[in-house]
Amino acid sequence: MKIRDWDQNLKVRLFAEAMMNITFWMFFPFLTIYFADEFGKNKAGILLVFSQVFSVLANLMGGYCADRFGRKRMMVLSSIGQGLSFLTFAIASSPWFHSPWIGFISFAFAGVFGAFYWPASQAMVADVVEEKDRSHVFAIFYTSLNIAVVIGPILGAIFYVRYRFGVMLVAGIVCILLGMILSKWTRETAPLQKTLTPNGKWYYFLQNQFRDYSIIIKDKTFLLFILAGVLAGQTFMQMDLLIPVYIKDFIKNEQLFSIGNWVFTVTGEQAFGIVLAENGFLVALFTVFVTKWMTKYKERNVFVLSSIMYAISIIFFSQTHWLWGLMMAMAIFTFAELMAAGLQQSFVSKLAPENMRGQYFAAGSLRFTISRTIAPLSIPMTVWFGYGWTFIVLAVLALCSAGMYWVMYNLFEKKPTLGSC
């Protein structure tokens, strides 16, 4: 399915979200370093966990709201809310006013609005794309995101450290522009819903929401899919949590390469920007190819091998302080990421009834929101146990997720009504 054949909603989103993602990735990867410097590793880790608790709740509500109130409405409101959060963060780190606490609160609110956005965003793709093409479309969006992951950190390494206020200001403006673009040039795609508020009782909304999610969670296959994703996510989420702090601590001024008398050296933050840009570059280059390749194999084998590759990569990270070694570890890490990138969203869409797609995608993305809630604990763990043991724990969790994926798929094969692989 070529981009020119896409629904207009998807075309508009592809290019508008690309603009927003580039500005977002100019500062987001460096925020863990910023909070660790401002609050210390222990406090920063706990605060990041605390901020993500609200994102988990918002993620569940976001899926419900996407099904009940519409994909477009939730995406527009979330974009504008996230933009206002970034503008507040910009003010809190301006030349005239400095408050890490207000910056942190703004970051937490931005995470909440982001959690409202993505279930609606993913459900919209499932609404307008046939099942046979969904993996490909999700892969294109994933590629677009990772082009931003290439460009954003490189620009961030240049501008963020010196001009944090300007970068955050631009990010806020771009997010608000995204909301305006979505409002003007996209249409609603959610199936019509019946009125679900008899007697006008205020708590009926929550009762109905928890009832629907309880139905989802009773599906053992889907529940194992979420739990396995949470375990694997403890490794994946370290890309912008533990890994930047680790690289900053061990790389001060390292020579990357030299030409004649000219030597190119990098600091820890610049080294992390290079490693992260490598991840984005490889993802942008190979997502579609690897996704097509992986569709030839059973999802069970792909999910299991992906988790094993995550474990190998995180052990590789722990064994080197050399930038080129870190780049090799990131290449393995990226391959693990690409293996399951397109298949995961397609797998959720197979399980989801049409009138509950938003909630299924929201519940499915709990893999990421719960992972991001727990993952910051790795930062204070390095203070308590050291980097070596922290990396070993992460590798063990990735291997446990491989076993859980195996069990999940065996249950899935016994449920022909859900689809087949």
N, C-alpha and C positions, 0 to 999 in steps of 0.2 A: 504494500500500500504506500504510494508515493505521497509526499507532503502536499502536493498540489491537489490531491484527491481528498484531503482531510476536510472535516467539518470546519466552518469558519471559526467557531469557538476555539478549536484547537490551534489553528493558525495564529489567531490573535494572542492566545496564551503563550505559545511557543516563543514568540519574539518579545512580548512584553515581560514575561518572567525571566527571559535571558538577561534583559537590561537590569532587572532587580537583583538577580542572582550575582551578577558581577560586582555590584556595589556591596552586597551583603558579604561576599567572600573576601572583600578587601579588608574587613576588620574582624569578622567572626573568628577566624582561626587564632587570632592573637589575644582574644579576650581572656582565655584561661591564664595566659602569662600575665596579663594586666591585673586580674583579680588575685592571682598568687602573689604578685609583687605588692599589691595594696593591702591585702588581708593576711598574708602568710598562707602556706600550703594547707595547713589543717583547717583553718577557718574557711578558706576559699572552697575546699572540697565539700565541706558540710553545707555551705551556702548554696553551692551549685545543685546539690541533692535537693535541698529545700525548694529551690526555684522550680525544679522539674516536677515536683509533686503536683503543682497546680496545672502544669502542662498535661499530665496524665488525665486529670479530671476534665480539662478543656477538650482533650482529644476525643473522649467519649461523648461529651456534649456536642462537639463539632459534628460527629457522624450523625447523631440524632437530628440536629438542627439542619444538616444538609439534606436529610430525607424529608423533614417536615416543612422547612421554610424555603428550600431551594438551594441549588449549588451556587448560582450566580450571586444571590444576596449575601450568602455567608462569605464568599470569596472577596466581594467588594468591601464589606464591613471589616473583614480581617486585615486586608491590605492597608486600609486607612488607619486602623488601630495600630498595626505594626509600625507604620510610618510615624505616627504621633509618638510612639514609644522611643523610636530611634532619635527623633528630634529632641525629646527630653534628655536622652543619654548624651546627645551632643552638647546641650546646655550645661549638663553636669560635668563635662570635661572641656569646657570652653576656657579661653585665656582669662576670663573674668570671674569664673566660678568653678570650683573643683570639689566634687563630692562623689567619692567611689560608691557610697551607699545609695544615693539617688541613681547613679549609673547602674548599679546592680538591680535595683527595683525596676528600672526601665527595661533592663535585659530580661527580667522575669516576665514582665507584661508582654514583651515582644514574643517570647516563647509561647505564651498562652494564645496570643492571636495567631501565631504560626500553626499551633495545634488545631485551631478552628479552621484554618485555610485548607490544609492538605487532604483531609477526608473528602471535602466537597470537590477539590481539584481532581482527585483520583476517581471519584464516583462519576464525574462528568465525562471522563475518558470512557468508562464502561458504558455510559448512557448512549454515546454516539458512535462507538466503534464495535464492529462485529468481533465475536470471541476469537476467531482465527487470526485477527490482525492486532489484538491487544498487546501481546508481548512485544511486537515490533514498535508500536506507538509508545508504549512505556519506555522502551529502550531509547527511542529518539529523544524523549523528554529527559531521560537520564543522561544521555550524551550532552544535551544542551546544558544541563546543570553542571556537568563536569568540564565543559569548555569554560564556564565561569570559574570553576575551581582551578583552572590553569591560569586564567588571566587575573582573577581577583587577588590571590595571594602574592603574585609578582608585583602588582600595583600596590598592594598593601604593604609589602616589604619596603617599597620606596616612599609611600606617602603616609601610611598609618602612624608610624612611630613619630614622625615630625608634625603631622597635621591631623591628629585624631579628631578634633572638632570639625574640621572641614569634611572629612570622610563620613562621619556620622551624620552630618547635616545633609550631605548629598544622598545618603542612603534613605533618610527619612522622606525627603522630597520625592525620590524615585518610587518608594513604596506607595505614597499617596497618589502619584501619577498612575501607577499600576491599577489601583482601585478605580480611578476615573476612566481608564481605558476599558477595563472589564465592564464597567457600568454602561458605557456608550456602545461598545462594539460586540458584546456577546449576548446570547439569549439564554433563557432558562431551559434546562434539559431534564429536571427531575420529574418522575412520573407524578401524576396528580394524586394527592393524598386526601383521604376522607377526614372530616373534622373530628378531632380527637380530644375535645375539651368539654365533655358534658358537665352540666351544673356549674361550669365556670370556676371550679375549685383550683386554687393556685398550685396545689401539690400534685395534680393529676399528670402534669407534664413529666415530673420526676418519676412517678409511679410507672408510667407507660414506658419511659426510657429504661429503667432498671428491669422491667419485665422483658423487654425486647433483648437486652444484653444478656439476661439470664438464659434465654433460649439459645443464643449464640454460644455462650460458654459451656452449655451442656453437650455441645458437639465435641467429643473427645479428640477427634482428629484436628479440629481447628484449635482447640485449647493447647494440644501438644505443639502445634505449629507456632503458636505465640510463645510458649515457654522455651522451645528450642531457639527461637529467634532472640529472645531475651538473653539467653546464655551466650550465643554467638555474638550478640551485640556488645557484650562486655569487652570484647576484643575490638570490634569495628569502631566503637565510639571513642576509643583511645586516640584516634587520629587527630582529634582536636582537643583532647584533654591531657592524657599522660605523655604522649609522644612529643608535643611541643615543649613541655616542661623538661622532659628528659634530654632533648636535643639542646635546649638552652643551657642546662646544667653542665653538659659535657663538651659542648663545642663553643669555644670562645672566639678565637681567630684562626680558622683553618684554611690552608691553601687548597683551593679547588682545582686549579690548573695554572700553568704559566706558559707564556710565549716569549722566548728570549729573556729579556730583563723584566718583562711585565708579568706581575704575579697577581692573580685574582684571589683574594681572601674573603671569607664570609664570617659573620658573627653567628651566634646561636639562632637568633630570630630569623636572619636571612637564610640560614641553612634549612630551618623548618619551612620557610616559604618555598624554597627550591624543592624539598621533598614532597610537600603538599601539591605543588604545581606539577610535579612528575606524576602523582596519582591522577590528577585531573586530566593531564595530557593523555595518559595511557587509557583512561576510561573513555575520553572523547574519541580516541582513535579506534578503540577495539570493542566498544560496547555492542554495537549492532552485529559485528562478526562473531563475537563470543556467544551472544544470545542465540543467534541462528545455530551455532555449533552445539550449544547445550540442549536445544530443543530436540536433538536427535537421541538423547539419552533419557532414561527414567529420572523423574524429578528427585526421587529418593537418592540416587547415586550422586546427582549434582549437588543437592543440599549437604549430604554427608561429606563429600570431598571438599566442598567449599569450607566447611567448618574445620576440617583437618588442615587445609592450607592456611587458614587463619592462625591455627596453633603453631604451625611451622614458622610463619612470618614473625609472630610475636616473640618466639624464642630467638630468632635471628636478630631482631632488634636489640634484645637484651645482651647479645654477645659482641656488639661492636659500638665503638664511639667514633668510627671513621665515616666521613660523610658519604663516600662512595659505597661503603658497606650498608649504610642506612638506606641508600637509594636502591640497592639490590633487595633489601628486606621489604621496601615499599613496593617493588615490582611483584613480589610474591603475594603481598597483602592485597594489591590491586587485582590480581588474577582471581583470588578468593572472592573478592567483592563482585567482580564481573560475572562469575559463574552463575550466581543466583539472582542477579539484579533484575532481569526481565521476567524470569520465571515466577518470582515470589508474588508480584502483583497479579499476574495472570492466574496463578493458583488461587488467590483470594477471589478473583472474579468468577471462577468456576463454582465456588461454594456459595456465592451470595445470591439470594433471591432478588429479583429486579427491584422490588419495593423496599429492600433493606441494604442496598449496595453501600450507601454512605456509612451505615453502622458497621457493616462487615469490614469496609476499608479502615474505618476508625478503630475497630477492635483489632484488625490485623496490624495496624501501625502502632499498637501498643508494644510490639516488639521493639520499636525505636524509642517511644516515650518512656517506657519502663526502664529500658537499657540506659537511656540518658539520665534517668533519675538515680540509678544505682552506680553507674560508671564513674562519676566524680570521686567516689570513695577511694579509687586507685591513687589519687593524689596524696591524701594523708597517709595511705598505706605505705608509700615510699618513705615517709618519715618514721613510721613505726617499725617496718620490717626491711626496708631497703628496696632498691629497684629490682634486684635479682629475684627475690621471692614474690614480689608483686607481678612480675612478668610470668613466673611459673604458674601462679594462681590463674591468671588470664588464659594461659595455654590450656590448663586443665578444664576450665569452663568451656572453652571452644570444643574440646574433645567430647565433653559431656553432651554438648548440643548435637554433635554428630550422631551419637547413640540415640538421642531423643528423636531426631529426624528419621532415623531408621524405623523406630517403633511407630512413629506417626504415619509413615507411608504404608506400612503393613496394615494399619487400621483403615487407611484411605482406600486400599485395594479391596477391602471387604465391604465397601460402601458404593456399589455401582450406581446408586441413585444420585450421588454427588458428582459423578463424571468419572472419566478414566484418563490414565496417562499413557 
